[in-house]
C-alpha cells in the first residue's frame, strides 16, 4: 500500500515530465503546447490515492499485526522522495509565465524549504523519540488535489489572474507553500526544548543533538550556491533536473537520519557524497561547456546510489526481522522457532514411545 501510493506520485511526475519538461506548457507563451486536460484529472486522482494510501497503510499494518520498524522506514523513506515530486508537479500548473508565475529559482527555494521541514521533523524524533506530523502535509495534499481538478475543469488559464495589490496566484502559491512547509519548525524547536526541560527525550549533549544537521546544511549551501555562480545559469537551463538532484540527495540524507533515529544509533555528521558534489560541480564551473553534462551525470550517480542504499537497507531489515518485502508471509522460521519446533517434535516422539 505504501509503495503503491508512492507510485501514484511517480506517475504524476512522469506524465508532467513528458508533456512539460521545461515548465513552459502552462506559461501561455507563443509556440507552447498546453498539457492535455486528461493529464490534470489523472494527477488529481493519483495525488488523492497517494494521500489516502499513505494515511491508511499504518492502520492496515497494525490491523494484521505487521507494524514495525521495516514499515516505518519504508513509509518515511518514500515520503522523503515524495517531498520533491509534489512541488515539482505543482509548478507545472503555473509554468514559467513571466507575468503570473515565479521564476524556477524561486520554486527551487520552495523545494528546499520542503526538504528542510521534512528533515527537521525527523531530527525532532531523533532527539525526543516522538514524531509530531506537521499539518502542512495534509494541507498540501488536499490543496494539490483541488488545484489539479480546477486546472482540469477550467484549464491553466484559470491561474493566470492577479489578486489585489498586484499579487498573482503563482506568487500566492509560493507564499502558501513556504508557510505550510515552515509552520512546523517553531513547534519542533519548542518540543525539543521541552524534552530537555522535562527530561523526556534522549538527553544528548548539544553537539550530539545538532550532529544530524551538518550533512543537510552542507548540501543546502552547495546546492543553493551553485545556481548563483553557474556560468550557464543552470537553474534556467534545466530546472527539473536541478529539482530532482536536490530532492534525491535530500532524501538520502533524510533516510540515513531515519535509520539512526529508529536504531537509536549515532547519526552521521558527514555525508560521503559531499566531496563528490564539490568535485563535479567544481569541474562544471571551471569548464562551462560541461556544466549541464555534469548536472546529468551527478543526477544519475546520486539516484543510483540512493536506490542502492535504500534497497540494501530494506533487504537487511527484511533479513533481520525475518520478513519478505511486499508480502505478509515470513521469510523462514526463525532460529528460536525452529529450535522450539524441534523440541516439541522430540517431546511428541518421547510420548509416543
N, C-alpha and C positions, 0 to 999 in steps of 0.2 A: 504493500500500500504506500509506504514511504517513497519507494523508488518510482512507482507509477505517477505519484504526484509530482515528483521532480521531472519526470519525462514530459509531463504536460507543459511545464515551463520551458523545457528544452525545445519542444515542438514550436512553441510561440517564437522563440528566439530564431530557430532555423527558418521559419516561414518569413519573418520580417527581415532576416538577413538576405534571403533570396530576392524579395521584392524591393528592399530598401537598404542596400548595403551601406551607402554613404549618408543616409538620413536626409535625402533630398526629395523623396517621393511625396511628402506632405508639406513641402515648403511653398508650393504654389508658384514656383519659378518656371520660366519658359523651358520647354523641352524636357520636362519631367513627367513621368508616368505615375499616377496615383496608385496606391495599394488597393487591390480588389476588395470590395466590401465584405465578401465572404471570409476574408482573412481576419478582419476585425471581429466578426461574430465567432469565429473559431478561437481567437485569442481570449474572448470573454468566457467562453465555455471552459477552455483549458485552465485559465487562471482561477476560476471558481472551483474546478475539480481539484486543482493543486492545493488550494486553501482548505478545502473540505477534507481531502485525504490526509493532509498534514495535521489536521486537527483531531482526526479520529484514529490515527494509527496507534497512538499510545494507549487509547482506551481499548482497542481491539487486542493489543498485546497483553494488557492486564487481564482482559476477559478470558483469554485462552491460556494464561499463565506463562507467557513468554517475555514479559517485561524484564529488561535488564540492561547492562552496560552496552551490549552489542547494538541493540535497537536505539539506544540514546545516542551513541556515536554516529550511527548511520543517519539518524534523523538530523542531528545538528550539523554533521559534516556536509550533507546535501544542502541544508539551509544556508550554509556559508557560501556555497556555489550559487545558490539562487539569488543571493544578495546583489550580484552583478547582472543577472539575467533580467530581473524585473525592471529596474530603472532604465536599462538599455532598450528594452522593448517599449517602454512608455515614451521614450524620446522620439520614436517613430511617429507617434500621434501628432506631434508638433513640427517635427522635422527641423531643418536648418533655415527656417524662414528668417530673413534679415529684419523683418518688422515684428512678427508675432511670437517668435520663439527666442531661445537663448543659444549662444554660441556653444560649440562642442566642449570648449574648455570649462565652461560653467557647469555643464552636465557632468563633466569629469569630476568636478568638485563634489557634486551631489553624490556620485558613486562612492567617493572616498569617505564622505560623511556617513553613508550607509554602512560601509565596511567597518569604520571605526566604532559605530554604535553597536554592531553585532559583536565585535571583538570585546568591547568593554563589558558587555553583558556577561560574557563567559569569564572575563577577568574578575568580575564581581563574584561569580561562583567559585573561582579558584581561591579566593580569599575568604569568602563567607560560608561556602558549602551549600548555598541556596541560589537557584537561578530564578530571578524575577523577570518573566517575559514582558517585554515592552509592548504597550498598547499601539505603538506606531505601526507594528507589523499588521495587525488586524485592519487598521485604517487604510494602509496602503493596498491590501488585497481587495477589500471592498471597493475602495476608490478606483483601483485598476479595472475591476470588472465593470463598474459603471461607466468609466471613460471609454472602454472598448465598445460597449453597447451603444453609447451615444455616437461614437465615430462610425460604427456600422450603420446606424439609422440615418444620421444627418451628413455623414462624410467629414473629412478632416477640416473642411471649411468652417464647421461649427466652432472650432477653437481659434479661428482667426478673427478675433474681435478684441476690442480694448475696453477695459473697465475704467471707472472714474480715476482721476489723477494720472491718466496715461499708462496705467498698468495693464499689460497684456495677459491673456490667460496662460501663455507659456511662462511668463515671469511668476505668475501666481502659483503654477505647478511647482516651479523651482523652489519658491518660498515654503510651500506646504511640505515638500519632500525634506527640506532642511529641518524644519521644525519637528515633523513627525520622527525623523531619524535621531535628532539630538535631544528630544524631550526626555529621554530616559537617562541621559548622562548625569544630571544633578541627583537623581534618585540613587544611581549607582554609587556616587561619592558618599551620599548620606548613609546608605546601607552598609558600605564598607566601614565607614567611621563608627557607626553604631555597633558593628560586630566587634570592634576593638574595645569600645567603651563597656559593652555588656559582656565581653569575653565569650561570645558565642561562635566566633569564626575560627580560622586556622591560627590566628595569633602569630603570624610571621613577622619578621623584622621588616623595616621599611624597605631596605634594599631587596629583600626576597619578595616582598609584596608587589613591588613595581618591576620586578625582573621580567615578566612576560611582555611589558610594554615596549622594550627595546627592539625586538625583531620587527614589530609592526611600524614603530616610529622610523626605523631606518629605511623601510620601503616607502613610507609616506614621503620622506624627504627626497629620496631618489626619484620616485615616480611623479612628484609634483614639480620637481626642479627640471626634469627632462624637457617637458613641453616649452618651458620658458627659454632654455638655452639651445633648443633644437635649431639647427641651421636651415632645416626644411619645413619648419612649422608642422611637425609630425602629427600633432593632435588634429589639425585641419585636414591633413592628407589622408589619414586613416583612423578616425576616432573609434570605430568599432573594435579594432584590434587593440588599441590602447585601453579601452574599457575592459576588454576580456583579459588582457595580460595582467592588468592591475587586480581584477577580480579573482583571477586564478591564484596569483601569489598570495593575495589576502586570504583566500580560502585555505591554502596550505598552512599558512601561519596560524590561522584560527583552529584548524584541525589538530595541530600539534599542541596548542593550548588546551583544547578539549580533552585530548588523551592524557595530558599531565594532570588536568583537574579531576578527571574521572579515576585515574590510578593513584591520585594523591602523591605524585612524584614531583620533583623539581622541574620547573619549566625551563626551556632553553632561553638563553639571553642573546643568542647569536644564531641567525639562520644561514645555513650553508650556501644558499643561493645568492646571498648578498654580494660577495665578491664577483660572482659570475655576472650579475646585473651590472655592476660597476665596470667590469672589463668590456662587456658587449656594448653598453651604452657609450663608454669612452671611445670605442672604435668607431661607432656611428657618428659621434660628434667630430672626431678627427678626420673622418673620411665621409663627408656628406652624401656622396652618391650611394653609399652602402647603408645609410641610416634606416631606410624603410625595409631593406632586406634583413638588417639586424633585428628590427622590430618583429618580423615574422618568425625568424629563427628563434629568437628569445621566447616568443609566444609558444611555439611548438615544443621547445625544450621544457619550458615551465609546465605546460599542460601534460606532457608525457610523464614527467617526474611526479607531478601531483597525482595523476591516475595510478602510477606505480606505488606511490606511498599509500594511497587510500586502499588499493587492492590488497597490499601486504598486511596492513593493519587489520582489515576486516577478516582476512584469512587466518591470521594469528589469533584473533579473538574467537573466531569460529572453532578453531582447534582447542583453545583453552577452555571454552565453555561447552565444548562437545556439541556444537550446533552445525547445521547446514544452512548456508546463506540462502535466502529466498525460500525456505522450507520450514515447516513446523516440526519436522522429524529430527531425531537425534542423529548425530554422525555415526556413533557407535557406542556400545555400552562402556561406561567409564570404568577405570581400573577398580574402583571401590565397588561398583555394582557387579562387575564380573566376579570379584572375589566373594561377594555376598551370595551371588547366584551359585557359585561353585560350592560354597559351604552348605547352602540349602540342598543342593543336589546330593552331596555326600551324606548329609543327615537323613535324607529320604532313603538313600541306599542302605544305611545302617538300620533304619526302622524296618525296611523290607526284609533284611537278613534276619 
